[in-house]
């Protein structure tokens, strides 16, 4: 009797587009399962991802932040009568908000995790992803009917409903095997809005519900009532961005003595022809500039991914202090807090596995692996942490403190980076 083939898991039980995560963590499943089945593959609505969630910021807090010079903020307004859209960028004046309409507008503020420690703490729930891949937490406040229109994002995003209710419609045609949705954009609109949008799913999310969307999934969110939505977005540089920075790095490091050479030149049949031999010489010249060294290539990528894309790069260091003073304060209970705008990552050294390369805001440092791992993973360093570092690690911490990437916090100024004074 022929052996029966076991039906595939997909055939036995199609993957759901909606689950209840109550008691199972924010993903409702083990992270490895989520990454295998959903990550960059199919959308997922996670009911009760954060049961009983209470927003750490309120609409008035977001409006106040949108008035700060260093904050990235936008207001999108929709005219229902004409289906017209208006986009304005901040900073905004405080007196604007009391006179805003009661419906059909949205305020969006990026990088709120850099300004507010309670918002930043939410990122700990996303530690199943590389931290250097996380871009920011954007928060949007929408009046009833507020929306930014049907659109796509070219990166993964988790949309956590924090306050009020928002209706999300998505087009999951591709995940359903029904073809690729059209991504043509409307003309004459300041926003990249889809010309056509056909929903396959329609959900209303309440506080604690979260919608995961892979890149390029059409979606449309409309506020049912005054609401706040937290968007945890991933950093996904385009090929053009990577290539542009890579070429800039090659140019900056290029040896001027490496030039087009033709010591094997023979008399040409036609003096105006660029023949095959000439093309091979040109390719050889380009290949001489290529980054074949894994260390150089890794350093370029680490530097690129830890450079911040926008404001917040200009840090204001603490007043200079001696090493003895800093170490004394650490012994007395002070901590070194990393600046929220500082991006950090590390990579094992290509030649010596006991060493590592630490990338801090586009800078490259060679350190023992244990030091690099600790400095990348710790948002704060206490006296005991500092003491476990090698001499090179301690020297680097002091250097980064002088640059403004750390702040020595003795407990007397908890709002050092949260009040906006040092962000511009």
N, C-alpha and C positions, 0 to 999 in steps of 0.2 A: 504494500500500500504506500503510495507516495507520501513523503513527509510534508505536512502542512506548514506553510510559511507563517511566521508570527506577524500579525498586522503591526504596522509601525505605530509609535506612540501618537503621532499626529492623526492617523486614521482612527485610532481607538478613542481618543479624547482630544478634540480640537482645543487649542489653547483659548482660554476666555479673554475677552476684552475688558471685563469688569470682575473684580474680586473684593471681598471684605477682609481687611487685614487685622481686625480686632484681635489683640493678644498675640499677633505674629510678627510684630515689628513693622516699620514703615513701608516695607516692600510686600508684606503679606506672604513672604516665601524666603527661603535662604538666598542670600545675595548671588551665589553661584548659579542657582536656578534662574533668577531674574536675568543675569548677564547672558546666560546661554539661550534663553527662550525669547526675551523681549528687547534687550539692549540693542539699539540700532536696527531692530527688526520689525517690531509691531507696537502700537500704542497700548496703554494699560491704564484703566481707571482703578485707583486703589481707594476704596471706601475705608474710612477710619484709619488712614495711615498714621495719623496723630490723634487718637481719640481724646476728646475734651480739649482740643487745642485752643489756647487763648493767645491772641496776637500780642507780641511784646511792644508793638508800636500802633498808634491810632492814627486816623486820617489827619488830625491836626499836627501830629509829629511829622508826618510825611510832608505836609504842606510847609512846615517850618524848614525842613531840610531842603526843599526845592527852592527856597529863597537864598540858600548859601551859595557863595560865589564858586566854590570848588565842587559843587554837586552837579551831576549830569541829570538833568530833568527835562521832561517834555509834557506838553498838554495836547491831547488830541480831542477835537470837537467834531461832532457829526450833525449835519443838518438833515433831518429826516425828509423834509419837503423836497429838497433837491438832490438828496443822496450825496451831498458835498462833504468834503473832509478838510479840516484845517489843522495844521501842525505848528506849534510854537515851542521854542526851546528856552530853557531858563538860563540864568536865575530869574525868578519871578518876585514881584513886590508883594509884601504881606497883605497889603490892602486889596489885592486882586481877588483873593479867595472868598471873602464874605459875599461878594457880588456875583459869584459864578452861578450859572443856571442850575436848576434842580434836577436836570437830567441830561443825558447824552454827551458826557465828557469824561475824560480819563486823565489822571495825572500819573506819570511814570517816573520813578527815580531809580537810577542804577546804583550799584555798589553800596547798598545800604548796610551790607555786612561789614564794610570798612568803617562805617560811622557808628554803628550801634553794636555793643558786645553781645546783647541778648539775641539779636538777629544772627550775628556771626556764630553763636553757639549752635545754631541749627545745622551748620555744616558738619558737625560731628556725627550726625545721623546719616551722612552720605560718605562715610569712610570706606565704603565698598568700592569707591572710585579713586583713582589717583588724584591727590589734592591739586597737583599742578594742572589737571584738566579742568578743574572747576574755575569758572570765570568770576561770577558774582551772584549775589541775590538781588534781583530787581524787585521792587514793590510797586504795585499799581493800585491806586484808589480810583474807583469808578462810581460816579453817580448812577442812579437807576437808568438803564438803557445805554450806559457808557460802554464803549468798545473801541478797538483799534482796527476793526474790519477783518475780513477773512484774509489770511496770509499764511506763509510758511516761514519756519526758522531753519537755518542751515546748520543747526547744531541741536544736540539733545537738550531737553528742558524738562524739569519737574515743576508742575504748576500746583502749588499748595494753596488751598483756599484757607485764608486766615480769619476772615470776618465777613459776615453777610453771605450772599449767595450769588453765584455766577453760572450762567448756562454756557456749556461748552458743546459745540458741534464740531465733529471731525470728519474727514474723508479718509477712511481706512481702506479704500478700494485696493491698493497695492497689497496690503497684508491679507486681504480676502481673496487675492488672486483674480481680481476683476479689472486689471489694467492699471496703468500709471495715470494719476490725475493730471490735468492740465495745470501748468504753473505759469501761464501767461499773465502779465500784470496789466492793470488798468492804466490808461494814459491820462496825463493831465492831473495826476494826484501826487501830492508830496510824499505819501506813504506807498510802500510796495504792496498794494492790495491786489488780490487775485481777480482776474476778469470773470472767471467762473468758479463757483463753489457748489459742490453737491455733497451733502452730508450723508454719512452712513450710520452715524451714532449721534445721539442727542442726550446729554446728561445735565442735571443741575447739581453743582457741588456746594456743600456746606462746609463749615469750619472743620478742619482736620482731614478732609478728602483731598486726594492728590492725583493729578493726571500726568502720566509720563508720555512724552511724545518724542519719537526718534526724529532725526533730521528730515525735512521736506514733507512732513505730513500736513496737509492743509487743515487749518483749524480756525474757529471763529468763536470768540467769547463775548458774551453780553451780560452786563450786570442785571440781576433780577431786582436787587435793592442796593443801597449804598454798601460797597464791599471793598475788601482788600485781598489781593492775590499776591503771593510770593512766588517769584520765578527763579528757580535755581538753574542757571544756564551754564553750559559747558564751553570751554574755550576750544574752538575748532578752526585753526587758521587755514585759509584757503591755500591751494597750491601756488597761487600767484604771490601771496604773502610770504610763504616759505621760500619760494624761488627768489623773490626780490631781496630778502634779507640774506639769503645764501650767497647771491651774486655780490651784494654789497660787501660781505665778509671776504669773499675771494678777492675783490678789487682792493680792499684795504690791506690785505696780506700779500698781494701779488708782488713778485720779484721783477723789477723793471728790466733785469738782465735777460729774462726769459722772453725771447722774441721769435718771430717767424724766421725760419732758417731753411735754406735750400742749397746746402753744400753738394747735394747730388744733382744739381741742375744740369740739364742737357739742352742743347739748342732747340728752341720750340719750333714746331711745324708752322704755327701761326702765333705771332707775337702778342695778339690780342685775346687769345684763348686762355681761360682759367681751366687748365686740364685736370685730370684725375690725380696726378701726382701732386699738384698744388693743393688740391683739397685735402689730401692725406696729410700734407705738411701742416695745414691749418688745424686739422683735427688733433694732430700730435701736439701742437702748441696749446690748444685748449686743455687737452688731457694733462699737460704738465701743471696746470693750475688746479686741477680737480682735487678735492679732499678725499684721498684714499686712506688717510690715517684715521682709524676709528676714534682715537682720542680727540683729534681736531674736530671731527664730525660731531662727536658727542658734546664737546664743549660748545660748538656753535648752537646745537639744538637746546642745550640747557640754558645758555645765555638768552636765546630767543624766547623760550617759554617762561622765563622768570622776569622778563621785562614787562612792565605794566603798560597796557595799551592806551592809557588816558591820563587824567589828572591824578594827583596824589603822589607823583614821583618826587616832587620837591619836598624833602624832609627838613625839619628844623631840629637839629641835634640839641640835646641838653647842653648846658654850660660845661665847658671842658673840666674834667676832674682827673686827678691822678689815679694810677692803678691802686695804690694803697687805699685811697678813699673809697673807691668802688668796691674793693674786696672787703673792706671793713663793713660797709653798709650791707653787703650780702650776708656777712656773718651775723649781722644784727637782725636779719629777717627780711630785708628788702629783696625784690625780685627784678630781674631784667625782663621787660615785656616787649615782645617784638612788635614793630609798627604794623598796623593792620594793612597798609598798602604794600608791604614788602612781600614779594613772592619768593619762595624758596623751594629748591628741589636738590636731589643728590643723585649721583651715578657712580657705580663702581669703576675704579681706575682700570683702563683697558690693559695695562701691563702688570700691575700688582694688585691682586684682589684684596689685600689687607688695607689698601688705600682707597680713597674715594675723591670725587670732585664735588664740591659743594657750590651750588649756583644761588647767588643772592642778588636779586634785582639786576640781573644781567652781568654780574661779576662772577669770576671763577676762582675758586680757592682749592688747593690740594691739602687734604687732611687725612688723618687716620679714619678708617671706615666708621668706627664707633662714634667719633666726634661728629662726622658729617650727618650720620643718622640721627643723633640726638638733636643737633642744632636745627635740622630740617623739621623734625617732628614736634619740637617743644615750642609752644606759643610763649611760654614764660620759662625763665631759668632762675632757680633759687640757688642758695649758697652750696647746697649739696650737689646739685647738677653741675654747677661751675667747677667744683673741686674734682669731679670725675673726669673732666676734660684734660687732654694733654696740654703741654705748654703751648703748642701751636694753636690748639683750639681756644685756650683762654686768651691768647694774644689776638686771635681773630675776633672774638666776642668784643673785646675792648675797641678794636678798630671799627667794628660795625656800630658800636655804641657811639663812637665819635662821629660816624657818618649819619646818625639819626635812625638807623634801622632797629635799635633798641632804645628803650627808655628805662631808666632806673627808677622803680616805683617803690617808695617807702611807705605807701598807704595814705599819704597826705593829699594826693591829687589824682584820684581815681578817674577823673574826666579828662585827663591830659589829652587824649586823642578823640574823645567823643564829642567835644564841644565845637569842633570845626576850626578852632584857631590855628591848628598846625596843618591843615589839609590843603590849603591853596597852593 
